[in-house]
Amino acid sequence: MNYSDSERILLSSQREGQVSRFRFWVMLAVPLAAILFQVYVPLFFQFLGFLEMPLLVVVYFALMRRSQIHGLMIGALVGLAQDSLSKNPLGMFGIVDTLVGYFAASVGVRFDVDNVILRLFLAFFFFVFHQFFYWVMTRALLEQPLTFEIQRTLILGLMNALVGIFLFHFLDKLRGSV
Amino acid sequence: METFLNRYRNVTVLLLVIFAQLVLLAVQVKNDRDVRMIRVWTVSAVTPAARVIEWLRGGGIGFLRDYIFLRDTQETNRKLQAEVDKLKVENTFLRDELNTADRAKALALFQARTPSRTLAANVIGVGAGSNSKVVFVDRGSVAGVERGMAVLTPDGIVGKVIAAYPTASEVLLITDPDFAAGVISQKTMVRGTLKGQGTPMCKVDYVPSEEKLQVGDWFYTSGDDRVFPRGFPVGVVKIVRPGQPFQEVYVEPSGIQRGLEDVLIVIEGVHQVIPNEPPSAQPVYIAPPPAPPELQAAATPMPTAGTQADKLRAQYKAIGDAQNHKFGESGVGEKPVNFNLKPPPAAPGATQRPPTPAQPTTAPGSRPPTAVPQPVPATQRPPAPAQPAPAPASPPPPVTDDVAQRPHTE
């Protein structure tokens, strides 16, 4: 079975992966806007409360930067900002988002992350990973009886992934390549 | 070693960052103390942007109304259709405005009625996380908000302030699993502890099985928790299940049923009597109509000794009267008034007392039961007894807050 270049998902070498660079204001404004979205928009549109915009932004930047250190740093910063706006101790979202950023960047090194199907899958996978790991940490570290509804998480993951496709497409327009 | 670190640089950094956050987490959990600095940074970065968006939203609605709709009316060729469209949108807008006005009016009425000192605030955001039951309001420590203050609406309690930042405060909602408050039932005076469940319903714990409770009974704050003053509505009982040793009681909170946009923060709580009727059946205080202008002019008291300057003026006038001197009428060279002499004592029966502001007249029988306050600061005395207190002859003037009566900007 032969795959054309456009259909290929796995990169044959790391050099094939094109590192995307973003302007400083993009790196600053997009996560801030994502956090603002999560804080402000559900106030008027409650049905949009399911959207984990900060997580999607972390996944996107980590995938496109293809640098694990960049990925984990942006994950940590966005996660800590999310923690600051929640009632939980600082570090809960921070640790989870750090791991998401690291693993997303690791995937970005090996795969062609411009592929829509792969993006859909990765956004879905990292949402579920995020929710599961957050649940584990809440129970293990804070001893809080948080419930993990697998069916609900899968559905929300799918919805987030669909929104993520459009978000990633929009964010693609803000990047510059080297 | 250096080669090893270079080779595993990414993993090393990951472990360091995770470890640092774990330490941060452990310090907070162990000492039960927050790392406030990071939160202040984030809140200070996010809330101004949220305020700007809120301002733009309000301005955008005004712009739509003032410009686009107005232009539509000038399209004469499609006048009828445009008219219908315009009225539809306008109707939606006016409904929104009416809701806002109703809310603002209800808040103002409630503020004037409750003896507690309150501060109005707008909800400007919700807490991060999809399961969050936390909101942010646009009043912070600069406006006098402190951690632990109660937050409510005229319909009932909403939550409590868990963090006060300079420009905003974080409010834990009544539905959050970490929330708890002391409550008491209206009919049978059964005490319990209200706890959030993470769902729209709250649970009332520690209600003994022998106590009588029915669906439809109302719960009020008991004041035992030292956060919520006694006598504010909490919610109505929806489910009562028998159990040993405690019943399983679920309450639908009344304070958040109509959504959250405007809230009141209790700056200084005063315990109240629990009314005999549920909140929905309580009459609303309606002020009497204004008197005719001529009667108003006659009834208006002279502006007397209210300030220090007024008191001095009255004192000097009394000294002048005692020496048969009228200020402003003496000629050049006449003997001046001796201000070292003490003013004569007042005539018996004519006691000198500072003038009191005119008491607002109340429509007979229109005073609601909740308007019989017991002016006991919540932070100084234990809760008032459950029996309704007799109505005082002249109820104390309502405590108002000029900050709270700011115009609504929507």
Interface residues (C-beta under 8 A of the other chain):
Chain A: L32 I35 L36 Q38 V39 Y40 P42 L43 G49 F50 E52 P54 Q68 I69 L72 M73 A76 L80 A81 Q82 D83 S84 L85 S86 K87 N88 P89 L90 G91 M92 F93 G94 I95 T98 L99 Y102 L141 L142 Q144 P145 L146 L156
Chain B: R9 N10 V13 L14 V17 I18 Q21 L22 L24 L25 Q28 V29 D34 V35 I38 R39 W41 T42 V43 A45 V46 A49 A50 I53 E54 V123 I124 G125 V126 G127 A128 G129 S130 N131 S132 V134 V135 F136 I162 E170 L172 D176 P177 D178
